[in-house]
């Protein structure tokens, strides 16, 4: 798989900046599971099973929105650059 299409895409104005902001913005969301697990197991003194239940209840409400957002962006320019 060639990475050249990604290079062309990242050279477009503001795309690199947008990608970097998106990566930084996702760090808190990605670390939420670890933080919740450590909090439930550590200070609350519960087990990993309880931590899993807490994390599952926190994740479930966000799942339907993820499927809806997947097809929202349509751009012939981006399709051309990635092909």
Kinemage of the C-alpha trace (Angstrom):
@kinemage 1
@onewidth
@group {chain A} dominant
@subgroup {mainchain}
@vectorlist {calphas} color= white
{ca unk a 1} P 0.000 0.000 0.000
{ca unk a 2} L 1.439 3.323 -1.055
{ca unk a 3} L 1.366 6.264 1.337
{ca unk a 4} L 1.750 8.805 -1.483
{ca unk a 5} L -1.983 9.683 -1.579
{ca unk a 6} L -1.826 10.615 2.111
{ca unk a 7} L 1.188 12.829 1.434
{ca unk a 8} L -0.715 14.654 -1.311
{ca unk a 9} L -3.676 15.058 1.012
{ca unk a 10} L -1.589 16.417 3.900
{ca unk a 11} L -0.004 18.999 1.597
{ca unk a 12} L -3.397 20.583 0.967
{ca unk a 13} L -3.904 23.887 2.825
{ca unk a 14} L -5.080 23.429 6.411
{ca unk a 15} L -5.437 19.620 6.183
{ca unk a 16} L -2.316 18.924 8.253
{ca unk a 17} L -3.449 21.424 10.884
{ca unk a 18} L -6.894 19.829 10.982
{ca unk a 19} L -5.411 16.342 11.374
{ca unk a 20} L -3.165 17.456 14.244
{ca unk a 21} L -6.038 19.207 16.038
{ca unk a 22} L -8.211 16.111 15.592
{ca unk a 23} L -5.505 13.883 17.073
{ca unk a 24} L -5.034 16.134 20.099
{ca unk a 25} L -8.783 16.486 20.588
{ca unk a 26} L -9.217 12.710 20.679
{ca unk a 27} L -6.633 12.062 23.397
{ca unk a 28} L -9.025 12.760 26.311
{ca unk a 29} L -11.691 10.570 24.727
{ca unk a 30} L -9.234 7.738 24.113
{ca unk a 31} L -7.846 7.880 27.650
{ca unk a 32} L -11.268 7.946 29.319
{ca unk a 33} L -11.464 4.150 29.560
{ca unk a 34} L -8.121 3.876 31.323
{ca unk a 35} L -8.914 6.712 33.721
{ca unk a 36} L -12.345 5.297 34.607
{ca unk a 37} L -10.899 1.823 35.150
{ca unk a 38} L -8.141 3.115 37.407
{ca unk a 39} L -10.600 5.240 39.378
{ca unk a 40} L -13.105 2.414 39.920
{ca unk a 41} L -10.426 -0.132 40.852
{ca unk a 42} L -8.233 2.245 42.893
{ca unk a 43} L -10.034 4.797 45.092
{ca unk a 44} L -13.451 3.134 44.888
{ca unk a 45} L -12.001 -0.301 45.712
{ca unk a 46} L -14.169 -2.192 43.216
{ca unk a 47} L -13.070 -4.898 40.790
{ca unk a 48} L -12.276 -4.852 37.115
{ca unk a 49} L -15.694 -6.321 36.300
{ca unk a 50} L -17.390 -3.322 37.898
{ca unk a 51} L -15.004 -1.011 36.067
{ca unk a 52} L -15.966 -2.711 32.813
{ca unk a 53} L -19.650 -2.180 33.545
{ca unk a 54} L -19.067 1.491 34.271
{ca unk a 55} L -17.070 1.930 31.066
{ca unk a 56} L -19.673 0.055 29.012
{ca unk a 57} L -22.420 2.303 30.363
{ca unk a 58} L -20.330 5.367 29.487
{ca unk a 59} L -19.554 4.112 25.966
{ca unk a 60} L -22.961 2.819 24.892
{ca unk a 61} L -24.650 6.226 24.474
{ca unk a 62} L -21.948 7.359 22.019
{ca unk a 63} L -22.091 4.296 19.735
{ca unk a 64} L -25.205 5.191 17.667
{ca unk a 65} L -23.761 8.605 16.776
{ca unk a 66} L -20.539 7.089 15.471
{ca unk a 67} L -22.377 5.137 12.780
{ca unk a 68} L -24.367 8.200 11.723
{ca unk a 69} L -21.258 10.413 11.400
{ca unk a 70} L -19.324 7.964 9.229
{ca unk a 71} L -20.980 8.922 5.920
{ca unk a 72} L -21.486 12.607 6.609
{ca unk a 73} L -18.468 13.938 4.706
{ca unk a 74} L -18.665 13.765 0.931
{ca unk a 75} L -15.946 15.454 -1.080
{ca unk a 76} L -14.997 14.621 -4.662
{ca unk a 77} L -11.679 16.452 -4.139
{ca unk a 78} L -10.716 14.245 -1.207
{ca unk a 79} L -11.776 11.138 -3.091
{ca unk a 80} L -9.606 12.188 -6.030
{ca unk a 81} L -6.598 12.877 -3.781
{ca unk a 82} L -6.900 9.541 -1.997
{ca unk a 83} L -7.175 7.500 -5.194
